[in-house]
Amino acid sequence: MSSPFGKKWVLLVSGSKGWADYRHQADVCRAYQIMHRQGILDEQIVVMMYDDIADNPENNSPRIIKNEPLGGDVYEGVPKDYTKADVTSSNFPAVLSGNKSKLSTGNASSRKVIQSNSKDTIFVYMTNHGGSGLFSFPAAHDVLHSEDLVNTLTEMADMHKFVQLVIFVESCYSGSMLKNLPHNIPVYGITASPPDKSSYAAFHDRWRGTYLADVYSAIWMDFVERNELERTTFEELFKHLSFELWRQNLPRCQQYGNTGLSKLPLSSVLGTTSHERVVFARKELRLTHLTVSHEVRHKIYQGKIESEKQGAMKRDLETAYEEYKKKQRSMAKGVEIFKVHCSKGRCLVPKEQRELTSQSDFKRVTESFREIFWDLHDEMLELTLPVPQVLLEVMEFNVDVEHIIEGIALMRTVVDTFIPPARTRRRHIRRLRRELSMPVE
């Protein structure tokens, strides 16, 4: 669409797959509907999502995706620009920067990318799981590093690819993705949480057996839908987000980059106020079932077990839930022994504010973690997401990088001991504890 700044471009990214993470793709679908209603043309909106929810066997309402308990379908009309194996951490910067030669997909020359210039604006919205300095994509261990995201944005600014860019990130530890964003480029970001805090899910739908939305995303989308974009600034949106999260006693959202851009009206990037708004017919947003992200699967399992009436199906769910908790305990044990290995007898006390002393060293450590845990998938893979925060804490004590990598290998050994029978696992854990001079339980 035409504007004083040129075209308005939008990139919407859901980095997850699977029914348990329904909410991430639902968030992106709703964000698309909002941008489309606000006059941004489909040719200027790029959507990256795995697209396995609408036709999922667990979907009781096929081809329909909801993002609010009483909301309508948000799936209809959503472009399928990049789906399944094309939703990757390598394709994301290629799409954002408009570099088709870097796309790792078929028919790259004909694929939709952000083809912006110095007069255009860009809005980027990303939602999924995250770790410290990491944003996950659907394939196992496919992650975008904060360093690579910031470098891409900085390079695009240097190449005058936009007049201004606004980026929203919804994930645990999302502040760590943007905290090194320069202040002197026209990029402004708001994240769901600080660098060392989790984000939260909302609206546990027992009938669907999953969560419909993320808290931060539900708040910003509701705000955009209710307000006149020409008269409302990003600063007002940020204050509203901060207040609502504070009111719910949740970690506060953060802003990064060129915060001077927060004075801009929402319409400068997000389109114009839609005449199709149903704002006045809607009640005030009432968030329910607020759940920290790492507890979501627990709540889903518990809800399914409580709702299931058939004895055999209930027992199957209970068995699956016990297996999931066993996996969680195995990862916790591995992390515990890793900390002892790396501390060399010192007590690791987390700091309130953590700063990366070396981006390259941290990236090397997290890549080593990914290589050592390369074969974990689905639930077990999700349980590894908080580990980069632990790696970061250890690095603050100037532990040698090689020693940390040895500790990661030891962590994997501990996790693998949870595969044999319980008695064997206990013997193996005791032996490891003796070797590391830890108390034997």
C-alpha positions as CSV (number, residue, x, y, z in Angstrom):
1,M,0.0,0.0,0.0
2,S,1.1,3.6,-0.6
3,S,2.4,5.7,2.3
4,P,4.8,8.6,3.0
5,F,7.5,6.0,3.7
6,G,6.8,3.8,0.7
7,K,5.6,0.2,1.1
8,K,4.9,-1.6,4.3
9,W,6.4,-5.1,4.5
10,V,5.5,-7.8,7.1
11,L,7.3,-11.0,8.0
12,L,5.4,-13.4,10.3
13,V,7.3,-16.4,11.7
14,S,6.1,-19.3,13.8
15,G,9.1,-21.6,14.6
16,S,7.2,-24.5,16.1
17,K,5.3,-27.6,15.0
18,G,3.0,-30.1,16.6
19,W,-0.3,-29.9,18.5
20,A,1.1,-29.0,21.9
21,D,2.6,-25.8,20.4
22,Y,-0.7,-24.9,18.6
23,R,-0.6,-21.4,20.1
24,H,2.5,-20.3,18.1
25,Q,0.9,-20.9,14.7
26,A,-2.4,-19.5,15.9
27,D,-0.6,-16.3,17.0
28,V,0.9,-15.9,13.5
29,C,-2.4,-16.6,11.8
30,R,-4.2,-13.9,13.9
31,A,-1.3,-11.5,13.2
32,Y,-1.8,-12.1,9.5
33,Q,-5.5,-11.4,9.7
34,I,-4.8,-8.1,11.6
35,M,-2.2,-6.9,9.0
36,H,-4.5,-7.9,6.1
37,R,-7.4,-6.1,7.6
38,Q,-5.3,-3.0,8.1
39,G,-4.7,-2.7,4.3
40,I,-1.3,-4.4,3.9
41,L,-1.3,-6.3,0.6
42,D,-0.7,-10.1,0.7
43,E,2.2,-9.5,-1.8
44,Q,3.9,-7.6,1.0
45,I,3.2,-10.1,3.8
46,V,5.4,-13.2,4.1
47,V,4.3,-16.0,6.4
48,M,6.6,-18.7,7.6
49,M,4.8,-21.5,9.6
50,Y,5.0,-25.3,9.6
51,D,1.2,-25.6,8.8
52,D,0.4,-28.8,10.6
53,I,-2.4,-27.6,12.8
54,A,-5.4,-27.0,10.6
55,D,-5.4,-30.5,9.3
56,N,-3.9,-32.2,12.4
57,P,-5.6,-35.4,13.5
58,E,-6.1,-33.9,16.9
59,N,-8.0,-30.9,15.5
60,N,-11.7,-31.4,16.4
61,S,-12.6,-28.6,14.0
62,P,-10.7,-29.3,10.8
63,R,-9.4,-26.4,8.8
64,I,-10.2,-24.0,11.7
65,I,-7.6,-22.4,14.1
66,K,-8.6,-20.3,17.1
67,N,-6.5,-17.8,19.0
68,E,-9.1,-16.8,21.6
69,P,-11.8,-18.9,23.3
70,L,-14.7,-17.0,21.8
71,G,-12.8,-15.8,18.7
72,G,-13.4,-16.8,15.1
73,D,-11.3,-18.8,12.7
74,V,-7.9,-17.1,12.0
75,Y,-6.6,-19.7,9.5
76,E,-8.7,-18.9,6.4
77,G,-6.8,-17.0,3.8
78,V,-3.4,-17.2,5.5
79,P,-0.7,-17.3,2.8
80,K,1.4,-20.5,2.7
81,D,4.7,-18.8,1.7
82,Y,7.1,-21.1,3.6
83,T,5.8,-24.3,5.2
84,K,7.2,-27.6,6.5
85,A,10.9,-28.1,5.8
86,D,11.2,-24.5,4.3
87,V,10.7,-22.9,7.8
88,T,14.4,-22.8,8.8
89,S,16.8,-20.5,10.5
90,S,18.8,-20.1,7.3
91,N,15.8,-19.2,5.2
92,F,14.6,-16.6,7.7
93,P,17.4,-14.0,7.2
94,A,17.3,-14.7,3.5
95,V,13.6,-13.9,3.3
96,L,14.0,-10.9,5.6
97,S,16.9,-9.4,3.6
98,G,15.4,-10.3,0.2
99,N,18.3,-12.5,-0.7
100,K,16.8,-15.2,-2.9
101,S,20.2,-16.7,-3.6
102,K,20.6,-17.7,0.0
103,L,17.2,-19.6,0.1
104,S,17.6,-23.3,0.7
105,T,14.4,-24.3,-1.0
106,G,13.1,-25.3,-4.4
107,N,12.2,-22.6,-7.0
108,A,14.0,-20.0,-4.9
109,S,13.9,-17.5,-7.7
110,S,10.1,-17.4,-7.6
111,R,9.6,-17.4,-3.8
112,K,8.2,-14.4,-2.0
113,V,10.8,-12.4,0.0
114,I,10.9,-8.9,1.6
115,Q,11.9,-6.7,-1.4
116,S,12.2,-3.5,0.5
117,N,14.1,-0.3,-0.2
118,S,15.2,2.8,1.7
119,K,11.7,4.3,1.8
120,D,9.9,1.2,3.1
121,T,9.1,0.0,6.6
122,I,9.3,-3.6,7.8
123,F,7.4,-5.3,10.7
124,V,8.8,-8.6,11.9
125,Y,6.9,-10.9,14.4
126,M,8.4,-14.1,15.7
127,T,6.9,-16.6,18.0
128,N,8.1,-19.9,19.4
129,H,10.3,-21.5,22.1
130,G,13.6,-19.9,22.8
131,G,16.7,-20.3,24.9
132,S,19.3,-17.8,26.0
133,G,20.5,-16.1,22.7
134,L,18.5,-18.7,20.7
135,F,15.2,-18.8,18.8
136,S,14.0,-22.3,17.7
137,F,12.8,-23.4,14.3
138,P,10.8,-26.6,13.6
139,A,13.6,-29.0,12.6
140,A,15.4,-30.6,15.5
141,H,18.2,-28.3,16.8
142,D,17.6,-25.7,14.1
143,V,18.1,-22.4,15.9
144,L,18.6,-18.8,15.1
145,H,21.4,-17.2,17.2
146,S,20.9,-13.7,18.5
147,E,24.2,-12.7,17.0
148,D,23.0,-13.7,13.5
149,L,19.7,-11.9,13.9
150,V,21.4,-8.7,15.1
151,N,24.0,-8.9,12.3
152,T,21.2,-9.4,9.7
153,L,19.3,-6.3,11.0
154,T,22.5,-4.2,11.1
155,E,23.6,-5.2,7.6
156,M,20.1,-4.4,6.3
157,A,20.3,-1.0,7.9
158,D,23.7,-0.3,6.5
159,M,22.4,-1.3,3.0
160,H,19.4,1.1,3.5
161,K,16.9,-1.7,3.2
162,F,14.3,0.2,5.2
163,V,13.5,3.6,6.7
164,Q,12.5,1.9,9.9
165,L,12.0,-1.7,11.1
166,V,10.0,-2.9,14.1
167,I,10.4,-6.4,15.5
168,F,8.4,-8.2,18.1
169,V,9.8,-11.5,19.6
170,E,7.6,-13.9,21.6
171,S,9.6,-16.7,23.3
172,C,11.2,-17.6,26.6
173,Y,14.4,-15.5,27.1
174,S,13.4,-13.4,24.2
175,G,15.2,-10.3,25.5
176,S,18.4,-12.1,24.8
177,M,17.7,-12.1,21.1
178,L,17.7,-8.3,20.9
179,K,19.6,-6.9,23.9
180,N,22.7,-6.3,21.7
181,L,20.7,-4.4,19.0
182,P,22.5,-1.1,18.3
183,H,20.9,2.1,19.3
184,N,22.1,4.0,16.2
185,I,20.2,2.2,13.5
186,P,16.5,2.6,12.7
187,V,15.4,-0.7,14.4
188,Y,13.1,-0.9,17.4
189,G,12.2,-4.1,19.2
190,I,9.8,-5.3,21.9
191,T,10.3,-8.7,23.5
192,A,7.9,-10.8,25.5
193,S,10.3,-11.3,28.4
194,P,13.7,-10.2,29.8
195,P,16.9,-12.1,28.7
196,D,16.7,-14.5,31.6
197,K,12.9,-15.0,32.1
198,S,10.3,-17.3,30.5
199,S,7.2,-16.2,28.6
200,Y,3.7,-17.4,29.3
201,A,0.9,-19.2,27.4
202,A,-2.9,-18.5,27.8
203,F,-6.3,-19.9,27.1
204,H,-6.1,-23.7,27.8
205,D,-8.8,-25.2,25.7
206,R,-9.8,-28.5,27.2
207,W,-11.9,-29.5,24.2
208,R,-8.9,-29.0,21.8
209,G,-6.4,-30.2,24.4
210,T,-3.9,-27.4,23.9
211,Y,-3.3,-23.7,24.5
212,L,-4.7,-21.2,22.1
213,A,-2.3,-18.2,22.5
214,D,0.7,-16.6,24.2
215,V,0.1,-13.9,26.7
216,Y,2.4,-11.2,25.2
217,S,1.0,-11.8,21.8
218,A,-2.6,-11.8,22.9
219,I,-2.1,-8.4,24.6
220,W,-0.4,-6.6,21.7
221,M,-2.8,-7.9,19.1
222,D,-5.8,-7.0,21.2
223,F,-4.4,-3.5,21.7
224,V,-3.8,-3.0,18.0
225,E,-7.3,-4.2,17.1
226,R,-8.9,-1.8,19.7
227,N,-7.0,1.4,18.9
228,E,-6.8,3.9,16.1
229,L,-3.4,3.3,14.7
230,E,-2.9,6.8,13.5
231,R,-3.4,8.2,17.0
232,T,-1.6,5.6,19.0
233,T,2.2,5.1,19.3
234,F,4.5,2.2,19.9
235,E,5.4,3.8,23.2
236,E,1.8,3.6,24.3
237,L,1.6,0.0,23.2
238,F,4.8,-0.8,25.2
239,K,3.4,0.9,28.3
240,H,0.1,-1.0,27.9
241,L,2.0,-4.3,27.5
242,S,4.1,-3.5,30.6
243,F,1.1,-2.7,32.7
244,E,-0.9,-5.7,31.7
245,L,2.0,-8.1,32.4
246,W,2.7,-6.3,35.7
247,R,-1.0,-6.6,36.6
248,Q,-0.8,-10.4,36.0
249,N,2.4,-10.6,38.0
250,L,4.4,-11.8,35.0
251,P,7.9,-10.9,33.8
252,R,7.8,-7.5,32.1
253,C,8.3,-7.1,28.3
254,Q,11.5,-5.2,27.2
255,Q,12.3,-2.7,24.5
256,Y,15.6,-2.6,22.6
257,G,17.4,-0.8,19.8
258,N,16.5,2.7,18.7
259,T,13.8,3.5,21.4
260,G,13.2,6.9,19.8
261,L,11.2,5.1,17.2
262,S,8.7,4.2,19.9
263,K,7.2,7.7,19.3
264,L,6.0,6.7,15.9
265,P,2.3,6.0,15.4
266,L,1.4,2.3,14.9
267,S,0.1,3.2,11.4
268,S,3.6,4.0,10.2
269,V,4.4,0.3,10.2
270,L,1.3,-1.7,10.9
271,G,-1.1,-0.3,8.3
272,T,-4.2,1.9,8.8
273,T,-7.1,1.5,11.1
274,S,-9.5,-1.1,9.7
275,H,-13.0,-0.1,9.0
276,E,-13.9,-3.8,9.6
277,R,-12.9,-3.6,13.2
278,V,-15.3,-5.2,15.7
279,V,-13.7,-3.5,18.6
280,F,-16.9,-2.0,20.1
281,A,-18.6,-5.4,20.1
282,R,-15.8,-7.0,22.0
283,K,-15.5,-7.2,25.7
284,E,-12.2,-6.3,27.5
285,L,-9.5,-8.9,27.0
286,R,-9.6,-11.4,29.9
287,L,-6.6,-13.7,29.9
288,T,-7.1,-17.1,31.5
289,H,-5.0,-20.2,32.3
290,L,-1.7,-18.2,32.4
291,T,1.0,-20.9,32.3
292,V,4.8,-20.5,32.1
293,S,5.9,-22.1,28.9
294,H,7.9,-25.0,30.4
295,E,4.7,-26.1,32.3
296,V,2.5,-26.2,29.2
297,R,3.0,-29.8,28.4
298,H,2.3,-30.8,32.0
299,K,-1.0,-28.9,31.9
300,I,-2.0,-30.4,28.6
301,Y,-1.3,-34.0,29.8
302,Q,-3.2,-33.4,33.0
303,G,-6.1,-31.9,31.2
304,K,-6.3,-34.8,28.8
305,I,-6.1,-37.4,31.6
306,E,-8.9,-35.6,33.6
307,S,-11.1,-35.4,30.5
308,E,-10.6,-38.9,29.2
309,K,-13.5,-41.3,30.1
310,Q,-12.3,-44.5,28.4
311,G,-10.1,-46.6,30.8
312,A,-7.6,-47.8,28.2
313,M,-7.1,-44.4,26.7
314,K,-6.7,-42.9,30.1
315,R,-4.0,-45.4,31.1
316,D,-2.2,-44.7,27.8
317,L,-2.2,-41.0,28.6
318,E,-1.0,-41.6,32.1
319,T,1.9,-43.8,30.8
320,A,2.9,-41.2,28.3
321,Y,2.8,-38.5,31.0
322,E,5.0,-40.6,33.3
323,E,7.5,-41.0,30.4
324,Y,7.5,-37.3,29.9
325,K,8.2,-36.6,33.6
326,K,11.0,-39.2,33.4
327,K,12.6,-37.4,30.5
328,Q,12.3,-34.1,32.5
329,R,14.0,-35.7,35.5
330,S,16.8,-37.1,33.3
331,M,17.6,-33.6,31.9
332,A,17.5,-32.1,35.4
333,K,20.0,-34.7,36.6
334,G,22.2,-34.0,33.6
335,V,22.2,-30.3,34.2
336,E,23.0,-30.8,37.9
337,I,26.1,-32.9,37.2
338,F,27.1,-30.5,34.4
339,K,27.1,-27.6,36.9
340,V,29.3,-29.5,39.3
341,H,31.7,-30.5,36.6
342,C,32.1,-26.9,35.4
343,S,32.1,-25.2,38.8
344,K,35.3,-27.0,39.9
345,G,34.0,-26.9,43.4
346,R,32.7,-23.3,43.3
347,C,29.1,-22.4,43.9
348,L,27.3,-21.0,40.8
349,V,25.2,-18.1,41.9
350,P,23.0,-16.7,39.2
351,K,23.3,-13.0,38.6
352,E,20.3,-10.7,38.1
353,Q,21.9,-9.1,35.0
354,R,23.9,-11.4,32.7
355,E,26.1,-10.1,29.9
356,L,27.7,-12.2,27.3
357,T,31.5,-11.6,27.4
358,S,32.0,-13.3,24.1
359,Q,29.3,-13.9,21.6
360,S,31.5,-16.2,19.5
361,D,32.4,-18.4,22.5
362,F,28.7,-18.6,23.5
363,K,27.8,-19.6,20.0
364,R,30.5,-22.2,19.9
365,V,29.3,-23.7,23.2
366,T,25.6,-23.8,22.1
367,E,26.6,-25.3,18.8
368,S,28.5,-28.0,20.6
369,F,25.5,-28.6,22.8
370,R,23.4,-29.0,19.6
371,E,25.9,-31.5,18.1
372,I,26.1,-33.6,21.2
373,F,22.3,-33.7,21.6
374,W,21.6,-33.9,17.9
375,D,19.4,-37.0,18.0
376,L,16.8,-35.7,20.5
377,H,13.4,-34.9,19.2
378,D,10.0,-33.5,20.2
379,E,9.3,-33.6,24.0
380,M,12.9,-34.4,24.9
381,L,14.3,-31.7,22.6
382,E,11.9,-29.2,24.1
383,L,13.3,-30.0,27.6
384,T,16.8,-28.9,26.4
385,L,15.7,-25.4,25.7
386,P,16.5,-23.9,29.1
387,V,20.0,-25.4,29.0
388,P,21.6,-22.5,27.1
389,Q,20.8,-20.2,30.0
390,V,22.7,-22.6,32.2
391,L,25.6,-22.5,29.8
392,L,25.6,-18.7,29.9
393,E,25.6,-18.8,33.7
394,V,28.7,-21.0,33.7
395,M,30.5,-18.9,31.1
396,E,30.2,-15.9,33.4
397,F,32.6,-17.6,35.8
398,N,35.3,-17.7,33.0
399,V,35.2,-21.5,32.9
400,D,37.3,-22.7,30.0
401,V,35.3,-23.4,26.9
402,E,36.8,-26.8,26.3
403,H,35.9,-27.7,29.9
404,I,32.3,-26.6,29.3
405,I,32.1,-28.8,26.2
406,E,33.4,-31.8,28.2
407,G,30.7,-31.0,30.7
408,I,28.0,-31.1,27.9
409,A,29.2,-34.5,26.9
410,L,29.0,-35.7,30.5
411,M,25.5,-34.2,30.7
412,R,24.5,-36.3,27.6
413,T,25.9,-39.4,29.3
414,V,23.8,-38.8,32.4
415,V,20.6,-38.2,30.3
416,D,21.3,-41.5,28.4
417,T,21.4,-43.4,31.7
418,F,17.7,-42.9,31.9
419,I,17.1,-45.3,29.0
420,P,18.2,-48.6,30.8
421,P,16.2,-50.1,33.7
422,A,15.8,-47.9,36.8
423,R,18.3,-50.0,38.9
424,T,21.0,-49.6,36.3
425,R,20.4,-45.9,36.1
426,R,20.7,-45.5,39.8
427,R,24.1,-47.3,39.8
428,H,25.4,-45.3,36.9
429,I,24.3,-42.0,38.6
430,R,26.0,-43.1,41.9
431,R,29.2,-43.9,40.0
432,L,29.2,-40.5,38.2
433,R,28.5,-38.7,41.6
434,R,31.5,-40.5,43.2
435,E,33.8,-39.5,40.2
436,L,32.7,-35.9,40.6
437,S,32.8,-35.9,44.4
438,M,29.1,-35.3,44.7
439,P,26.9,-36.5,47.5
440,V,25.4,-39.9,46.8
441,E,21.7,-40.1,47.2
